[in-house]
Amino acid sequence: MNIMDNELRYLTHFFTDKEHLFKTITMANSCLIDEISDKISSQKGWYSVRYSQSDRYDYLKRRLFVEGKLYDEYTREYGHLKEKVPVYFYLYPNITKQRAIELGQIRTKHGEIAPQILMVNIQNIDDMKNMTFTLNDSFTAYWMKAIESGIKCREEENGRVVLQDHNKIFPFSRIEQIHQKYKAQEMYYEVQIWDYELLERASYVILGEKHIRARANTGST
């Protein structure tokens, strides 16, 4: 059994409601930012504090900075991406449904309501050329570049370790190679999908619900 069959099997996506299932704030028109942020903040879902009135503009500034870095550095090094704003997933090695639930529940310690959790079997994704990844989440990966550019980061991020492959974005085809390098450090990854049509046809499971999407009945979980 190879590493993709064994350790790197599932993409995990935490969300608050299905209206924003595969949406990020930078996809919205600027005139709607406050309306969307107010709604997300009131729902007290996954990292909703980012959308509070006190945090949203700092968060948006950082999000735009990081997304710009991801897009510019990838296209300069590897070529075309279908979209300019990705949809984000976590890739935790050896993840199980129970562990995904536990990870979601951790956020409740910050006054948040436990998020809904979506999982995609990587084997069910039929086209990976518009998939990229970073070590840890992209905010962590590009922490130092954000600081150097004058972007405000949270106090708890001061002194964070910058690894050799932080400040980099990779094509998903390199995930096994990079994972072997960092396996002993119990690394997790953020996967960015730059193809909305790919998501529209993908099958997935929302924990606690039956499969949805047209291909779901034939996809494994």
Number of C-alpha atoms within 10 A of each C-alpha: 6 8 14 14 12 11 16 20 22 27 21 25 22 24 20 19 13 9 8 12 14 16 16 13 19 16 12 11 8 10 8 10 17 15 10 14 20 15 13 21 19 12 14 20 22 23 20 23 20 17 24 19 13 10 12 20 16 16 20 16 14 22 19 14 17 21 19 14 19 24 20 16 16 18 13 9 11 11 10 14 19 14 13 15 22 25 19 22 22 20 25 21 20 11 16 14 15 10 12 18 16 12 15 21 16 11 17 16 9 13 12 19 18 21 21 19 19 21 24 21 19 19 14 18 15 10 9 15 15 18 20 24 25 27 27 18 20 24 20 19 23 24 23 20 16 21 13 9 10 9 16 14 16 8 7 7 11 11 8 10 12 13 9 8 13 19 22 16 26 21 18 18 13 11 20 15 10 16 20 11 11 13 12 8 8 9 16 17 20 23 28 25 23 22 20 16 9 16 14 11 14 19 23 27 20 16 15 9 8 10 18 13 12 12 13 17 12 10 17 14 17
